[in-house]
Amino acid sequence: MRRNLTSIDLFAGAGGLSRSLEAVGWRSVAAVEIDKEAAETLRRNKAQGYLKGTRIIESDIRDVSAKDLRPSGVSASWRPDILVGGPPCQPFSSAGLMQGFEDPRGQLFHEFVRLADQLKPRFILFENVAGLVTAKTPNGSPGGVLRRIQNEFENVGYACRFDLLNAADYGAPQRRVRLYMIASRGERLPEFPEPTHARKPSRARDPWVTLEEFLATQSEPDPKDIVRPSARRAPELAKLLPGTGLRSMGIVEANRPSGHWGYRQDCFVADLQAPSRTIRAASTPDWVRLEDEDMRRLTWRECASLQGFPIDWEIFGTATSRFRQIGNAVQGHIGRAIGGALLKAAATAQRARPISAEWPACFHKRVRYTTMEEAVNGAHRRAARQQRDNALNGATSLV
């Protein structure tokens, strides 16, 4: 087997993906991160023995060139075995404003493509939110953004394979569905690893790891990290069943005249008999009901462990910053699973003409549904949002 297969992380954050790859045998060469607190997180964990040999580059990715990423002393023809990263997901996330390419952060995948073209890595691993599957280009149709991303990678020589993968299917005690792309240049396009766990276990797959099982393995939380409900909120939360939350009313839509309601993200009671919900980049994780009926939020340390970080991984910054770094990270269990599969592929790669794989059937199903939903509700929703914005602007002008 080839030794010292090298990786570079272009959007390292708190180091979730870099650490996952290192854990299965990749040698991290460089990690780029613009956020000061996240970059300090990387430096502190490198100081205690993680990310050995990684050059941490605190910089805007737009100011980084291939020369900055290559190890010192190598020739200009040196290339990493794998280039990885998850460009900012907020422009395409349902938790954000979903402005897509209209948000400057939505343009950063161009930097990923630019550096891939300069470095010419053998493989690429790209991660983002599931909403990218149906994201639209300006005045375009659902799926247009992902097609554009695929086309740009293909234009610089890469064959692409996409899928939506759930971290719980790889042993994580968290239900976290994300979009992943693997790509290869001049070598056989690798497959994603087979799941090891399932909601309904089988002879080949173990049952999902529940939040209750996870919490049983954790130390007692630090009292200073514990958050309990306020006197006003506690009675409301006490009435909720596990796996439910306080309702929030969304925008009234053409086919939902009573409103498209959902659960308030800051007032949800976790179901201990299932993996946790997706860990978000917010300091309001789910509530857990303890045996004595007391309630508290999951702590930042528990959220970090649910994200697959080592128990001694330091997250630098304020509580708000810690939760943001943790929620934006690539989940470790699935990172290790994909990293391990790609390590084997890189060690045994075969030359091949780059041909992208067809999109999974679930992608086409999501695009069809989003197209239909836009036809039914799009104009109505935009009008409601405009009315809301006008009301907010009017209220602001009176202040």
C-alpha positions as semicolon CSV with decimal commas, in nm:
position;residue;x (nm);y (nm);z (nm)
1;M;0,000;0,000;0,000
2;R;0,123;0,348;-0,084
3;R;0,234;0,542;0,224
4;N;0,187;0,904;0,322
5;L;-0,116;0,980;0,111
6;T;-0,161;1,354;0,147
7;S;-0,467;1,574;0,201
8;I;-0,540;1,948;0,192
9;D;-0,851;2,102;0,352
10;L;-0,968;2,429;0,193
11;F;-1,247;2,514;0,440
12;A;-1,118;2,353;0,757
13;G;-1,340;2,514;1,022
14;A;-1,283;2,348;1,359
15;G;-1,107;2,057;1,189
16;G;-1,378;1,791;1,174
17;L;-1,290;1,662;0,828
18;S;-0,914;1,710;0,860
19;R;-0,913;1,511;1,184
20;S;-1,136;1,239;1,037
21;L;-0,899;1,189;0,745
22;E;-0,596;1,191;0,973
23;A;-0,759;0,929;1,195
24;V;-0,786;0,680;0,908
25;G;-0,436;0,736;0,770
26;W;-0,425;1,046;0,552
27;R;-0,136;1,288;0,612
28;S;-0,270;1,642;0,638
29;V;-0,046;1,893;0,461
30;A;-0,241;2,218;0,493
31;A;-0,567;2,352;0,631
32;V;-0,715;2,688;0,530
33;E;-0,957;2,876;0,756
34;I;-1,063;3,242;0,756
35;D;-1,244;3,250;1,092
36;K;-1,002;3,361;1,364
37;E;-1,153;3,149;1,642
38;A;-1,172;2,837;1,426
39;A;-0,813;2,888;1,315
40;E;-0,712;2,913;1,681
41;T;-0,903;2,590;1,745
42;L;-0,688;2,422;1,479
43;R;-0,366;2,561;1,624
44;R;-0,449;2,453;1,979
45;N;-0,531;2,097;1,875
46;K;-0,219;2,077;1,662
47;A;-0,021;2,182;1,970
48;Q;-0,156;1,884;2,162
49;G;-0,065;1,630;1,895
50;Y;-0,342;1,631;1,637
51;L;-0,302;1,742;1,274
52;K;0,066;1,655;1,276
53;G;0,255;1,825;0,998
54;T;-0,043;2,041;0,899
55;R;0,033;2,399;0,802
56;I;-0,258;2,608;0,929
57;I;-0,325;2,899;0,697
58;E;-0,551;3,166;0,847
59;S;-0,662;3,342;0,532
60;D;-0,946;3,419;0,294
61;I;-0,951;3,134;0,041
62;R;-0,967;3,393;-0,236
63;D;-0,616;3,506;-0,141
64;V;-0,468;3,153;-0,140
65;S;-0,277;3,002;-0,431
66;A;-0,150;2,651;-0,500
67;K;0,200;2,768;-0,406
68;D;0,075;2,855;-0,056
69;L;-0,062;2,503;-0,009
70;R;0,230;2,293;-0,131
71;P;0,479;2,168;0,131
72;S;0,805;2,359;0,144
73;G;1,081;2,221;-0,074
74;V;0,860;2,038;-0,327
75;S;0,847;2,113;-0,697
76;A;0,572;2,308;-0,870
77;S;0,443;1,979;-1,013
78;W;0,368;1,835;-0,667
79;R;0,003;1,750;-0,613
80;P;-0,191;1,623;-0,311
81;D;-0,368;1,291;-0,324
82;I;-0,693;1,449;-0,210
83;L;-0,834;1,800;-0,186
84;V;-1,128;1,835;0,052
85;G;-1,364;2,095;0,187
86;G;-1,714;2,216;0,255
87;P;-1,764;2,573;0,127
88;P;-2,003;2,782;0,341
89;C;-2,345;2,619;0,332
90;Q;-2,562;2,906;0,459
91;P;-2,656;3,031;0,108
92;F;-2,816;2,693;0,031
93;S;-2,935;2,585;0,376
94;S;-3,299;2,586;0,487
95;A;-3,167;2,724;0,818
96;G;-3,043;3,035;0,637
97;L;-3,193;3,279;0,388
98;M;-3,126;3,048;0,090
99;Q;-2,992;3,332;-0,128
100;G;-2,768;3,096;-0,324
101;F;-2,535;3,270;-0,567
102;E;-2,675;3,607;-0,460
103;D;-2,488;3,554;-0,131
104;P;-2,112;3,612;-0,183
105;R;-2,044;3,296;0,017
106;G;-2,235;3,103;-0,249
107;Q;-1,959;3,190;-0,496
108;L;-1,677;3,032;-0,296
109;F;-1,705;2,697;-0,470
110;H;-1,532;2,875;-0,762
111;E;-1,225;2,899;-0,537
112;F;-1,244;2,525;-0,475
113;V;-1,250;2,465;-0,852
114;R;-0,969;2,716;-0,910
115;L;-0,738;2,547;-0,661
116;A;-0,832;2,201;-0,787
117;D;-0,729;2,315;-1,134
118;Q;-0,399;2,454;-1,002
119;L;-0,311;2,162;-0,774
120;K;-0,461;1,880;-0,982
121;P;-0,522;1,643;-0,689
122;R;-0,597;1,282;-0,771
123;F;-0,925;1,294;-0,577
124;I;-1,167;1,551;-0,439
125;L;-1,413;1,529;-0,150
126;F;-1,678;1,802;-0,131
127;E;-1,944;1,834;0,142
128;N;-2,246;2,061;0,171
129;V;-2,608;2,079;0,284
130;A;-2,880;1,866;0,127
131;G;-3,050;2,184;0,004
132;L;-2,781;2,217;-0,261
133;V;-2,954;1,937;-0,456
134;T;-3,252;2,160;-0,537
135;A;-3,086;2,504;-0,516
136;K;-3,161;2,729;-0,813
137;T;-2,939;2,958;-1,012
138;P;-3,084;3,310;-1,058
139;N;-3,400;3,272;-1,268
140;G;-3,322;2,904;-1,305
141;S;-3,482;2,574;-1,221
142;P;-3,424;2,354;-0,913
143;G;-3,100;2,160;-0,941
144;G;-2,933;2,431;-1,147
145;V;-2,669;2,516;-0,887
146;L;-2,552;2,157;-0,848
147;R;-2,538;2,111;-1,225
148;R;-2,322;2,422;-1,247
149;I;-2,087;2,296;-0,975
150;Q;-2,056;1,959;-1,148
151;N;-1,992;2,123;-1,484
152;E;-1,715;2,341;-1,343
153;F;-1,534;2,044;-1,189
154;E;-1,577;1,847;-1,511
155;N;-1,437;2,138;-1,710
156;V;-1,108;2,110;-1,519
157;G;-1,086;1,735;-1,572
158;Y;-1,280;1,568;-1,290
159;A;-1,543;1,297;-1,300
160;C;-1,799;1,345;-1,022
161;R;-2,019;1,124;-0,807
162;F;-2,283;1,270;-0,574
163;D;-2,503;1,128;-0,301
164;L;-2,697;1,223;0,010
165;L;-2,563;1,033;0,310
166;N;-2,689;1,015;0,667
167;A;-2,423;1,007;0,939
168;A;-2,649;0,779;1,148
169;D;-2,606;0,512;0,879
170;Y;-2,234;0,507;0,958
171;G;-2,258;0,469;1,336
172;A;-2,301;0,832;1,441
173;P;-2,552;0,898;1,720
174;Q;-2,685;1,183;1,505
175;R;-2,923;1,202;1,209
176;R;-2,734;1,433;0,977
177;V;-2,803;1,417;0,603
178;R;-2,550;1,597;0,386
179;L;-2,457;1,614;0,021
180;Y;-2,121;1,460;-0,067
181;M;-1,927;1,465;-0,391
182;I;-1,624;1,251;-0,467
183;A;-1,431;1,320;-0,785
184;S;-1,129;1,174;-0,958
185;R;-0,890;1,287;-1,226
186;G;-0,765;1,021;-1,466
187;E;-0,843;0,739;-1,223
188;R;-1,140;0,514;-1,161
189;L;-1,417;0,705;-0,983
190;P;-1,452;0,562;-0,630
191;E;-1,780;0,447;-0,479
192;F;-1,918;0,577;-0,150
193;P;-1,880;0,335;0,141
194;E;-2,169;0,102;0,221
195;P;-2,369;0,197;0,533
196;T;-2,296;-0,002;0,847
197;H;-2,611;0,093;1,045
198;A;-2,980;0,139;0,970
199;R;-3,305;0,253;1,131
200;K;-3,427;-0,103;1,071
201;P;-3,129;-0,330;1,141
202;S;-3,051;-0,636;0,933
203;R;-2,795;-0,912;0,922
204;A;-2,562;-0,673;0,740
205;R;-2,636;-0,353;0,933
206;D;-2,645;-0,269;1,302
207;P;-2,921;-0,058;1,456
208;W;-2,879;0,317;1,474
209;V;-2,700;0,441;1,787
210;T;-2,952;0,627;2,003
211;L;-2,902;0,950;2,193
212;E;-2,969;0,761;2,515
213;E;-2,688;0,516;2,435
214;F;-2,459;0,803;2,350
215;L;-2,530;0,999;2,670
216;A;-2,462;0,687;2,876
217;T;-2,102;0,696;2,750
218;Q;-2,046;1,062;2,838
219;S;-1,904;1,209;3,157
220;E;-2,121;1,429;3,375
221;P;-2,136;1,772;3,211
222;D;-1,952;2,066;3,359
223;P;-2,208;2,262;3,568
224;K;-2,108;2,588;3,398
225;D;-2,210;2,441;3,060
226;I;-2,559;2,336;3,171
227;V;-2,854;2,546;3,052
228;R;-3,199;2,485;3,200
229;P;-3,530;2,634;3,082
230;S;-3,654;2,962;3,221
231;A;-3,946;2,967;3,463
232;R;-4,167;3,087;3,177
233;R;-4,054;2,822;2,928
234;A;-4,032;2,519;3,159
235;P;-4,411;2,448;3,179
236;E;-4,440;2,460;2,798
237;L;-4,150;2,219;2,749
238;A;-4,281;1,985;3,020
239;K;-4,595;1,920;2,812
240;L;-4,405;1,814;2,501
241;L;-4,355;1,454;2,398
242;P;-4,002;1,342;2,305
243;G;-3,933;1,419;1,943
244;T;-4,161;1,723;1,933
245;G;-4,128;2,094;1,997
246;L;-4,314;2,420;2,020
247;R;-4,474;2,508;1,691
248;S;-4,379;2,806;1,481
249;M;-4,606;2,947;1,213
250;G;-4,449;2,985;0,873
251;I;-4,565;3,183;0,571
252;V;-4,917;3,110;0,457
253;E;-4,903;2,931;0,123
254;A;-5,149;2,864;-0,156
255;N;-5,199;2,501;-0,061
256;R;-5,156;2,565;0,313
257;P;-5,400;2,846;0,396
258;S;-5,355;2,789;0,770
259;G;-4,979;2,831;0,743
260;H;-4,677;2,611;0,675
261;W;-4,591;2,542;1,036
262;G;-4,288;2,372;1,181
263;Y;-4,109;2,333;1,512
264;R;-3,914;2,615;1,671
265;Q;-3,552;2,512;1,648
266;D;-3,475;2,647;1,996
267;C;-3,762;2,464;2,167
268;F;-3,738;2,099;2,067
269;V;-3,731;1,804;2,309
270;A;-3,498;1,528;2,192
271;D;-3,613;1,170;2,145
272;L;-3,364;0,966;2,346
273;Q;-3,466;0,646;2,164
274;A;-3,331;0,775;1,831
275;P;-3,008;0,939;1,720
276;S;-3,002;1,311;1,789
277;R;-3,134;1,555;1,536
278;T;-2,883;1,744;1,323
279;I;-2,648;1,948;1,539
280;R;-2,688;2,310;1,429
281;A;-2,450;2,605;1,434
282;A;-2,658;2,771;1,707
283;S;-2,625;2,791;2,084
284;T;-2,976;2,649;2,131
285;P;-2,938;2,270;2,090
286;D;-3,222;2,035;2,175
287;W;-3,353;1,984;2,527
288;V;-3,308;1,647;2,696
289;R;-3,546;1,522;2,963
290;L;-3,359;1,346;3,241
291;E;-3,480;1,054;3,453
292;D;-3,596;1,288;3,730
293;E;-3,801;1,488;3,475
294;D;-3,550;1,771;3,496
295;M;-3,460;1,927;3,162
296;R;-3,146;2,080;3,019
297;R;-2,997;2,153;2,681
298;L;-2,729;1,936;2,528
299;T;-2,396;2,096;2,621
300;W;-2,141;2,217;2,370
301;R;-1,912;1,932;2,467
302;E;-2,187;1,676;2,406
303;C;-2,261;1,838;2,071
304;A;-1,891;1,818;1,981
305;S;-1,892;1,447;2,064
306;L;-2,210;1,396;1,861
307;Q;-2,019;1,555;1,575
308;G;-1,745;1,296;1,619
309;F;-1,473;1,516;1,767
310;P;-1,232;1,346;2,010
311;I;-1,327;1,403;2,373
312;D;-1,015;1,615;2,429
313;W;-1,059;1,826;2,116
314;E;-1,047;2,189;2,225
315;I;-1,296;2,432;2,074
316;F;-1,170;2,787;2,122
317;G;-1,396;3,088;2,168
318;T;-1,717;3,202;2,329
319;A;-2,011;2,965;2,377
320;T;-2,172;3,109;2,064
321;S;-1,854;3,056;1,864
322;R;-1,809;2,702;1,993
323;F;-2,159;2,600;1,887
324;R;-2,108;2,766;1,547
325;Q;-1,780;2,583;1,487
326;I;-1,926;2,251;1,602
327;G;-2,245;2,279;1,395
328;N;-2,055;2,374;1,079
329;A;-1,815;2,079;1,102
330;V;-1,824;1,763;0,893
331;Q;-1,949;1,480;1,115
332;G;-1,661;1,254;1,216
333;H;-1,812;0,906;1,180
334;I;-1,909;0,962;0,818
335;G;-1,589;1,157;0,754
336;R;-1,386;0,856;0,866
337;A;-1,600;0,616;0,662
338;I;-1,562;0,814;0,340
339;G;-1,198;0,891;0,418
340;G;-1,124;0,522;0,466
341;A;-1,293;0,427;0,140
342;L;-1,101;0,697;-0,048
343;L;-0,774;0,592;0,114
344;K;-0,819;0,243;-0,026
345;A;-0,917;0,385;-0,363
346;A;-0,608;0,606;-0,370
347;A;-0,381;0,317;-0,275
348;T;-0,518;0,087;-0,543
349;A;-0,629;0,334;-0,808
350;Q;-0,658;0,232;-1,171
351;R;-0,623;0,464;-1,468
352;A;-0,957;0,547;-1,627
353;R;-1,122;0,804;-1,850
354;P;-1,311;1,051;-1,629
355;I;-1,686;0,985;-1,663
356;S;-1,924;1,127;-1,404
357;A;-2,182;0,902;-1,241
358;E;-2,553;0,959;-1,291
359;W;-2,730;1,145;-1,014
360;P;-2,906;0,919;-0,762
361;A;-3,280;0,869;-0,811
362;C;-3,350;1,061;-0,490
363;F;-3,195;1,375;-0,647
364;H;-3,435;1,366;-0,941
365;K;-3,727;1,305;-0,704
366;R;-3,631;1,609;-0,495
367;V;-3,592;1,827;-0,805
368;R;-3,933;1,721;-0,938
369;Y;-4,100;1,790;-0,604
370;T;-3,934;2,131;-0,568
371;T;-4,035;2,224;-0,922
372;M;-4,396;2,129;-0,848
373;E;-4,394;2,308;-0,512
374;E;-4,255;2,623;-0,672
375;A;-4,533;2,619;-0,931
376;V;-4,798;2,592;-0,659
377;N;-4,657;2,820;-0,391
378;G;-4,376;3,026;-0,542
379;A;-4,562;3,342;-0,639
380;H;-4,776;3,333;-0,326
381;R;-4,470;3,291;-0,101
382;R;-4,276;3,571;-0,269
383;A;-4,572;3,806;-0,232
384;A;-4,607;3,717;0,137
385;R;-4,236;3,777;0,195
386;Q;-4,252;4,110;0,016
387;Q;-4,547;4,211;0,232
388;R;-4,358;4,110;0,544
389;D;-4,044;4,297;0,434
390;N;-4,249;4,608;0,357
391;A;-4,404;4,592;0,703
392;L;-4,061;4,552;0,866
393;N;-3,916;4,840;0,666
394;G;-4,212;5,055;0,761
395;A;-4,166;4,972;1,129
396;T;-3,792;5,051;1,104
397;S;-3,857;5,389;0,944
398;L;-4,071;5,488;1,244
399;V;-3,790;5,424;1,492
